[in-house]
């Protein structure tokens, strides 16, 4: 199964330690890039989280956020007196220098780090939060897989469209070659040019070789088969699929350059549209 690089998961967890909300989102990116927004007290988790993303994902720009509110019981709060004194001294200095303003004690108490709760068991809390993260990460991967299934359906439909156009052109080639042969003979007749029949046949063969697209059609069939094989194998296949789109484009361009009638030209244009639609989808495949 292929996975999209677009995904989102969010989940809230509650316990006697407080409330935690994990949120993970991702968009397409050439490589794997991870960004974290964690409370300062949980910065130590960043390296662990980065490794878990690296083990579970191949590509994508990942944003991981944690919001945490500690559950504080009555009697647990205490003032960090040293820190509060430093804040008061600095606040009074600013007021003195500015010549205006007042010191609000409540503002001091609200300053991060002034009011301290009884220290929690951080090892236990980290283990709990990592376990919660694992749950959200599974949902996140499932979301990317669901998006990947949608992309797979689109790619499968477009590949069927490519086969349809290839079959259409292949079926027209005998009549196109016959028409071109007769067209050359008629022009020579109109010009009243008498040529050796062997020479005429030689020219017809050369012309047929110039407009023959059998090789391009065969390669398009091969590219479709290879792309289906890559999709069936799944995994991190975005780069391989992108390379296949380049190969598809090369054959469709050659087909268009050899076109000598409206039907083949229309088929070449339709192929380009189908290939571009696939390429757009593949930009989001992991």
C-alpha positions, 0 to 999 in steps of 0.5 A, a space after each residue: 500500500 502506498 502512503 500519502 505525505 498528507 496526514 493529520 491526527 489529534 488526541 486528548 489524554 487525561 489522567 491524575 497528572 493532568 491533560 495532554 493533547 498530541 497533534 501531528 500534521 504533515 505535508 509533502 516534502 522531498 525529504 523527512 523533516 520534523 518540527 516540534 513544539 513541546 513545553 520546556 519541561 518535555 524538551 528531552 522527548 524531542 530526540 526520542 520522538 524524532 527517532 520514532 518518526 524516522 523509523 516509521 516514515 520516509 518523507 514529509 514535512 512533519 509538525 508535532 505539537 504537545 499541549 500539557 496542563 498539569 493537574 495541581 492539587 490544593 496545597 501543592 503550589 509554592 513560590 519560587 522566592 529567589 526567582 520572584 525577587 529577581 523579577 521584582 527588582 528588575 520590574 522596579 528598575 524598569 519602572 524607575 527608569 521609565 518614570 511611570 508604571 506600577 508593580 502588580 503582584 499578580 503579574 509577578 505570580 503569573 510569570 512562568 516559573 514563579 509559582 511551582 507545583 510539587 515536582 511530579 515523577 517526570 520519568 513516569 510522566 514521560 513514559 505516559 506521554 510517549 505511550 499516548 504519542 504512540 496512539 496518535 502516531 498510529 492514527 496519523 499513519 492510518 490517515 496517511 494510508 487512507 489518503 494514499 488509497 485515494 491517490 492509488 485509485 486516481 493513478 489506477 484510473 489514469 493508467 487505464 486511460 493510458 492503455 486506452 489511448 495506446 490501444 487506440 493509436 496501435 489500432 489506427 497505425 495500419 490504416 495510417 500507413 496505408 493512407 500515407 502510402 496512397 498519399 505519396 503515390 497520388 502526389 507523384 501521379 499528380 506531379 507526373 513523376 515517373 519513378 522506378 517502382 522499387 524506388 517508390 517502395 523504398 521511399 514508402 518504407 523510409 516514410 513508414 519508418 519515420 512515422 512508425 510509433 510501434 516502439 513508443 507504444 510498446 514502451 508505454 505498455 512497459 511503463 504502465 506495467 512497471 508503474 503497476 508493479 511499483 504501486 503493488 509493492 507499495 512502501 516509500 515509492 514516490 521517487 520511483 513513480 516520479 521517475 516513471 512519469 519522466 519516462 512516460 513524458 519522453 514517449 508521449 513527446 516522441 509520439 506527438 512529434 511523429 503524429 501525421 493525423 488528427 487522431 494520433 495528435 489527439 491521443 498524444 495530447 490526451 496522454 500528456 493530460 493523463 501523465 500530468 494528472 498522475 505526476 500531480 498526485 505522485 508529488 504527494 506520495 511518500 
